[in-house]
Amino acid sequence: AIKQVILENRKPAFNVLTQNEAYTQDKLDKVIEDNILASLDLQKDSLFRVTIIDFNDARFMVMHAHHIIMDGWCLPILINDVQRYYSELQNKSVEELTREIEVEVSSQTSYAQYANWIRKQDTDSATEYWKNLLSDSSPAHIFSKEKKDNQRNEDIISFVTPLDIDVEGFAKLNKVSQNSVFEAAFSIALQKFSNSDDVIFDKTISGRSIPLKNIENTVGPFINTVPVRVQTNDSSTLLDILKETQNQTVNANINGILSLGELYKQTGIDAKSIDALFVFENYYTGDGSEIANGALSPELVSFSEQTEFNLTITILKQANGYAIRTSYAKDFYTEREAKSFTQGYISILNSSLDANKLIKDICVVTDEDKDLISSFNN
């Protein structure tokens, strides 16, 4: 069950770092890196830090938040609020703006209300749904590499690949969400690279589809991770998979009230055996170009993650489309394997914009990579 712990007198940390030198990007990166690597004691330290970095000729504000108090979907909310409040301070006093913020906060859902709502839900019904979905299944593994029980992913490597694909038009034509297109292609890639027609992977859901007032504008750790299972046969088409993934998304939003650990415990599946994660970040934090008067120019300067998954594919919303971030455990997958999977995934997205195409006819790998997969599967 979700529990909320509120520590008294715990305030956000605010610091000013005066550099006494001219700005360069390398110097800024070094200060930010030191800020990120600073030790964090959950019992003593602030989980939200604001640092002003003052160079002789430039000034930067860095916000550093621990994932335990907010998730990625909070970024645009936080950035937009900071921009708006910063701009309003030009015409309002601190007291006026404080009163305005208090009114806004009172109209939103608190995390305590969310936790209480979760506690009142029918977990038996949710458990039954996940048991039915995952019954008689066994996880498939990319390149037939099976995760070891004692494996710890200490070093995650990430790279980003831009996409030039009209996913939006294809999704509208087939009356499915853009998320379903990306997710269906991911499930097909898993099938191809694990040589299996029955795959299970995990994905994140925003947790903001529940009936609580203004929860979509509330900052907090609402996301959850849930499993997805996709099965195909010789007659399965891309449209079949699109409809199935969209249907599972709807049901996941209804039944995603269990923690992932509890979900797998109830269904009898070893959570450690699932080693692939899919994330669809359908928000765009902006690049500062749309801000009036140039008051603030926000930029996501760093991203770090610690995950139990050997492979994570994240779809990133961009100003003009999407990009893929591939994150992999370097002690488990080689760079060649990670890039091979990513290119195969992109190949599916490029070649599968025919909803009636049979899954068995989709080819995602080169002859060289076929030999690589075959050697592992044998």
C-alpha positions as CSV (number, residue, x, y, z in Angstrom):
1,A,0.0,0.0,0.0
2,I,1.1,3.6,-0.7
3,K,2.2,5.5,2.4
4,Q,3.1,9.1,2.5
5,V,5.8,10.3,4.9
6,I,5.9,14.1,5.6
7,L,8.9,15.3,7.5
8,E,8.5,18.5,9.5
9,N,10.6,21.6,8.7
10,R,12.0,20.0,5.5
11,K,12.4,22.9,3.1
12,P,13.8,23.0,-0.4
13,A,17.5,23.8,-0.5
14,F,18.5,27.1,-2.2
15,N,22.1,27.9,-2.9
16,V,24.0,30.5,-4.8
17,L,27.4,29.5,-6.4
18,T,29.5,32.5,-7.4
19,Q,32.1,31.5,-9.9
20,N,34.1,34.8,-10.3
21,E,35.0,33.9,-13.9
22,A,33.5,34.1,-17.4
23,Y,31.0,31.5,-18.5
24,T,32.0,28.6,-20.7
25,Q,29.9,25.5,-21.3
26,D,32.5,23.2,-19.9
27,K,32.7,25.2,-16.6
28,L,28.9,25.1,-16.3
29,D,28.8,21.3,-17.0
30,K,31.4,20.7,-14.3
31,V,29.4,22.7,-11.7
32,I,26.2,20.8,-12.6
33,E,28.0,17.5,-12.5
34,D,29.3,18.2,-9.0
35,N,25.8,19.3,-7.9
36,I,24.3,16.0,-9.2
37,L,27.0,13.8,-7.6
38,A,26.6,15.5,-4.2
39,S,25.7,12.9,-1.6
40,L,22.0,12.7,-0.6
41,D,20.7,11.5,2.8
42,L,17.0,10.9,2.5
43,Q,16.6,11.4,6.3
44,K,18.4,14.7,6.5
45,D,18.8,16.4,3.1
46,S,16.3,18.2,0.9
47,L,14.9,16.2,-2.0
48,F,14.5,19.4,-4.1
49,R,17.4,21.7,-4.6
50,V,17.6,25.0,-6.5
51,T,21.1,26.3,-7.3
52,I,21.9,29.7,-8.8
53,I,25.2,29.5,-10.7
54,D,26.6,33.1,-11.1
55,F,29.3,33.7,-13.7
56,N,30.7,37.1,-14.4
57,D,28.7,37.3,-17.6
58,A,25.9,34.8,-17.2
59,R,23.5,33.4,-14.7
60,F,21.9,29.9,-14.5
61,M,19.3,28.3,-12.3
62,V,19.6,24.5,-11.8
63,M,16.7,22.5,-10.3
64,H,17.6,19.1,-8.9
65,A,14.7,16.8,-7.8
66,H,14.8,13.3,-6.5
67,H,12.6,10.8,-8.3
68,I,11.0,9.9,-5.0
69,I,9.0,13.2,-4.9
70,M,8.2,13.7,-8.5
71,D,8.2,11.8,-11.8
72,G,9.1,12.8,-15.3
73,W,5.6,13.8,-16.2
74,C,6.0,16.6,-13.6
75,L,8.8,18.3,-15.6
76,P,6.6,20.4,-17.9
77,I,4.3,21.4,-15.0
78,L,7.3,22.5,-12.9
79,I,9.1,24.3,-15.8
80,N,5.9,26.1,-16.9
81,D,5.1,27.2,-13.4
82,V,8.6,28.6,-12.8
83,Q,8.5,30.5,-16.1
84,R,5.0,31.9,-15.3
85,Y,5.8,33.0,-11.8
86,Y,9.1,34.5,-12.8
87,S,7.4,36.6,-15.4
88,E,4.6,37.6,-13.1
89,L,7.1,38.9,-10.5
90,Q,7.7,41.8,-12.9
91,N,4.3,43.1,-12.2
92,K,3.3,41.6,-8.8
93,S,4.7,41.7,-5.3
94,V,5.9,38.5,-3.7
95,E,2.9,38.7,-1.3
96,E,0.4,38.9,-4.3
97,L,2.0,36.0,-6.1
98,T,2.2,33.9,-2.9
99,R,-1.6,34.3,-2.4
100,E,-2.2,33.4,-6.1
101,I,-0.1,30.2,-5.7
102,E,-2.0,29.2,-2.5
103,V,-5.3,29.5,-4.4
104,E,-3.9,27.3,-7.3
105,V,-2.6,24.7,-4.8
106,S,-6.0,24.5,-3.0
107,S,-7.7,23.7,-6.3
108,Q,-5.4,20.7,-7.1
109,T,-5.3,17.2,-5.8
110,S,-2.8,16.6,-3.0
111,Y,-0.6,13.5,-2.9
112,A,-2.3,12.5,0.3
113,Q,-5.7,12.5,-1.5
114,Y,-4.2,10.3,-4.2
115,A,-2.8,7.9,-1.6
116,N,-6.1,7.7,0.1
117,W,-7.9,7.0,-3.2
118,I,-5.5,4.2,-4.1
119,R,-6.1,2.5,-0.7
120,K,-9.9,2.4,-1.4
121,Q,-9.6,0.6,-4.7
122,D,-10.6,-3.0,-5.4
123,T,-7.2,-4.7,-5.5
124,D,-8.8,-8.1,-5.9
125,S,-10.3,-7.2,-9.2
126,A,-7.0,-5.7,-10.4
127,T,-5.1,-8.8,-9.3
128,E,-7.6,-11.0,-11.2
129,Y,-7.0,-9.0,-14.4
130,W,-3.2,-9.4,-14.2
131,K,-3.4,-13.1,-13.4
132,N,-5.6,-13.7,-16.5
133,L,-3.3,-11.6,-18.7
134,L,-0.1,-13.4,-17.6
135,S,-1.3,-16.9,-17.2
136,D,0.7,-19.7,-18.8
137,S,3.5,-17.3,-19.9
138,S,7.2,-17.4,-19.7
139,P,9.4,-14.4,-20.4
140,A,11.4,-14.3,-23.6
141,H,14.9,-12.8,-23.7
142,I,16.5,-10.6,-26.3
143,F,19.4,-12.4,-28.0
144,S,18.4,-15.3,-25.6
145,K,20.4,-13.6,-22.8
146,E,18.8,-14.4,-19.4
147,K,19.2,-12.0,-16.5
148,K,21.1,-13.4,-13.5
149,D,19.4,-13.3,-10.1
150,N,22.2,-11.4,-8.4
151,Q,22.8,-9.0,-11.3
152,R,23.0,-5.3,-10.5
153,N,23.1,-2.8,-13.3
154,E,25.7,-0.4,-12.0
155,D,26.5,1.2,-15.3
156,I,23.7,2.2,-17.7
157,I,24.7,3.6,-21.1
158,S,22.3,5.7,-23.1
159,F,22.2,7.1,-26.6
160,V,19.5,9.1,-28.5
161,T,18.4,8.5,-32.1
162,P,16.1,11.0,-33.9
163,L,13.1,9.7,-35.8
164,D,11.7,10.9,-39.1
165,I,8.4,9.0,-39.2
166,D,4.8,10.1,-39.6
167,V,3.5,8.2,-36.6
168,E,0.8,10.8,-36.0
169,G,-0.8,10.4,-39.4
170,F,-0.7,6.6,-39.2
171,A,-2.2,6.6,-35.7
172,K,-5.1,8.8,-36.8
173,L,-5.8,6.7,-39.9
174,N,-6.1,3.5,-37.8
175,K,-7.9,5.2,-34.9
176,V,-5.2,4.3,-32.3
177,S,-2.9,6.5,-30.1
178,Q,0.6,7.3,-31.1
179,N,1.7,5.5,-27.9
180,S,0.1,2.3,-29.3
181,V,2.1,2.6,-32.5
182,F,5.4,2.9,-30.7
183,E,4.5,0.2,-28.2
184,A,3.3,-2.3,-30.8
185,A,6.5,-1.8,-32.8
186,F,8.5,-2.4,-29.6
187,S,6.6,-5.7,-28.9
188,I,7.3,-6.8,-32.5
189,A,11.0,-6.0,-32.1
190,L,11.1,-8.0,-28.9
191,Q,9.5,-11.0,-30.7
192,K,12.0,-10.8,-33.5
193,F,15.1,-10.4,-31.4
194,S,14.1,-13.1,-28.9
195,N,12.8,-15.5,-31.6
196,S,9.4,-15.8,-29.7
197,D,5.8,-15.1,-30.6
198,D,4.9,-14.6,-26.9
199,V,6.7,-11.7,-25.1
200,I,6.3,-9.9,-21.8
201,F,7.8,-6.5,-21.1
202,D,7.2,-3.7,-18.6
203,K,6.0,-0.2,-19.4
204,T,5.4,3.0,-17.3
205,I,2.0,4.6,-17.1
206,S,1.5,8.2,-15.9
207,G,-1.0,7.4,-13.1
208,R,-2.9,10.5,-14.0
209,S,-6.0,9.0,-15.6
210,I,-7.8,8.5,-12.3
211,P,-10.9,10.7,-11.3
212,L,-9.2,13.2,-9.0
213,K,-9.5,16.9,-9.5
214,N,-6.7,18.5,-11.6
215,I,-4.4,15.5,-11.0
216,E,-2.9,16.2,-14.4
217,N,-1.4,19.4,-13.0
218,T,-0.3,18.0,-9.7
219,V,3.4,17.4,-9.0
220,G,4.2,14.0,-7.4
221,P,5.4,10.4,-8.0
222,F,2.2,9.1,-9.6
223,I,3.8,6.9,-12.3
224,N,3.6,3.1,-12.0
225,T,5.1,0.2,-14.0
226,V,2.9,-2.5,-15.4
227,P,3.5,-5.6,-17.6
228,V,2.4,-5.9,-21.2
229,R,2.0,-9.3,-22.9
230,V,1.8,-9.6,-26.7
231,Q,1.1,-12.9,-28.5
232,T,1.0,-13.5,-32.2
233,N,0.5,-16.3,-34.7
234,D,1.0,-16.7,-38.5
235,S,-2.2,-14.7,-39.3
236,S,-1.5,-11.8,-36.9
237,T,-1.3,-8.4,-38.6
238,L,0.1,-5.1,-37.3
239,L,-3.5,-3.8,-36.9
240,D,-4.2,-6.8,-34.5
241,I,-1.2,-5.8,-32.4
242,L,-2.2,-2.1,-32.4
243,K,-5.6,-2.9,-31.1
244,E,-4.3,-5.3,-28.5
245,T,-1.7,-2.9,-27.1
246,Q,-4.3,-0.1,-27.0
247,N,-6.8,-2.3,-25.2
248,Q,-4.1,-3.3,-22.7
249,T,-3.3,0.4,-22.1
250,V,-6.9,1.1,-21.3
251,N,-7.0,-1.9,-18.9
252,A,-3.6,-0.9,-17.4
253,N,-4.9,2.5,-16.5
254,I,-7.9,0.9,-14.7
255,N,-6.0,-1.9,-13.0
256,G,-2.6,-0.3,-12.5
257,I,-3.1,0.3,-8.8
258,L,-0.8,-2.5,-7.6
259,S,3.0,-2.0,-7.3
260,L,4.9,-3.9,-9.8
261,G,6.5,-6.1,-7.1
262,E,3.1,-6.9,-5.6
263,L,1.6,-7.6,-9.1
264,Y,4.3,-10.1,-10.0
265,K,4.1,-11.7,-6.5
266,Q,0.3,-12.3,-7.0
267,T,0.7,-13.7,-10.5
268,G,3.6,-16.0,-9.6
269,I,6.1,-14.5,-12.1
270,D,9.7,-13.7,-11.2
271,A,9.9,-9.9,-11.7
272,K,13.7,-10.2,-12.2
273,S,13.1,-12.3,-15.3
274,I,11.6,-9.3,-17.1
275,D,14.5,-7.3,-18.5
276,A,12.9,-4.9,-21.0
277,L,11.1,-1.6,-20.2
278,F,9.2,0.7,-22.6
279,V,8.6,4.3,-21.7
280,F,6.5,6.8,-23.8
281,E,7.2,10.4,-22.7
282,N,4.4,12.3,-24.4
283,Y,5.4,15.6,-23.0
284,Y,7.8,18.3,-24.4
285,T,9.7,20.5,-21.9
286,G,10.5,23.1,-24.5
287,D,13.8,24.7,-25.6
288,G,13.1,28.2,-24.4
289,S,12.2,29.6,-27.9
290,E,8.5,30.0,-27.0
291,I,9.0,32.1,-23.9
292,A,7.8,35.7,-24.1
293,N,10.4,38.5,-23.5
294,G,13.2,36.0,-23.1
295,A,12.8,36.0,-19.3
296,L,13.8,32.4,-18.8
297,S,15.2,29.8,-21.2
298,P,14.7,26.4,-19.6
299,E,16.7,23.4,-20.8
300,L,16.8,19.8,-19.6
301,V,20.6,19.7,-19.0
302,S,21.0,16.2,-17.6
303,F,19.2,13.0,-17.2
304,S,20.2,10.1,-15.0
305,E,18.5,6.8,-14.2
306,Q,19.1,3.8,-12.2
307,T,17.1,0.8,-13.4
308,E,16.8,-2.9,-12.8
309,F,16.2,-3.4,-16.5
310,N,18.9,-4.5,-19.0
311,L,17.2,-2.6,-21.8
312,T,15.0,0.5,-21.7
313,I,13.5,2.1,-24.8
314,T,12.2,5.6,-24.2
315,I,10.2,7.6,-26.8
316,L,10.9,11.3,-26.3
317,K,8.6,14.0,-27.4
318,Q,10.4,16.6,-29.5
319,A,9.5,20.0,-30.9
320,N,8.9,18.4,-34.3
321,G,8.3,14.7,-33.7
322,Y,10.0,12.1,-31.6
323,A,13.4,10.5,-30.8
324,I,14.4,7.2,-29.2
325,R,16.6,7.0,-26.1
326,T,18.1,3.5,-25.8
327,S,19.5,2.7,-22.3
328,Y,21.3,-0.6,-21.7
329,A,23.4,-2.3,-19.1
330,K,26.9,-2.4,-20.6
331,D,27.8,-5.5,-18.5
332,F,24.9,-7.4,-20.1
333,Y,24.5,-6.1,-23.7
334,T,27.3,-5.0,-26.0
335,E,27.1,-1.7,-27.8
336,R,26.6,-3.5,-31.1
337,E,23.6,-5.5,-29.6
338,A,22.0,-2.3,-28.3
339,K,22.4,-0.5,-31.6
340,S,21.3,-3.5,-33.5
341,F,18.0,-3.7,-31.5
342,T,17.5,0.1,-31.9
343,Q,17.9,0.0,-35.6
344,G,15.7,-3.0,-35.9
345,Y,13.0,-1.2,-33.9
346,I,13.3,1.8,-36.2
347,S,13.1,-0.5,-39.2
348,I,9.8,-1.8,-37.9
349,L,8.5,1.7,-37.4
350,N,9.5,2.6,-41.0
351,S,8.3,-0.5,-42.7
352,S,5.2,-1.4,-40.6
353,L,3.1,1.7,-41.5
354,D,0.9,-0.8,-43.4
355,A,-1.7,-1.9,-40.8
356,N,-2.6,-5.1,-42.8
357,K,1.0,-6.4,-43.0
358,L,1.5,-9.8,-41.4
359,I,3.8,-9.8,-38.4
360,K,5.6,-12.9,-39.7
361,D,6.6,-10.9,-42.9
362,I,8.3,-8.1,-41.1
363,C,12.1,-8.4,-41.3
364,V,14.1,-6.2,-39.0
365,V,17.7,-7.4,-39.2
366,T,20.6,-7.5,-41.6
367,D,22.2,-10.8,-42.6
368,E,25.0,-10.0,-40.2
369,D,22.6,-9.5,-37.3
370,K,20.7,-12.7,-38.3
371,D,24.0,-14.6,-37.7
372,L,24.4,-12.8,-34.4
373,I,20.9,-13.7,-33.2
374,S,21.2,-17.2,-34.5
375,S,24.4,-17.8,-32.6
376,F,22.8,-16.7,-29.3
377,N,19.6,-18.7,-29.9
378,N,21.6,-21.8,-30.6
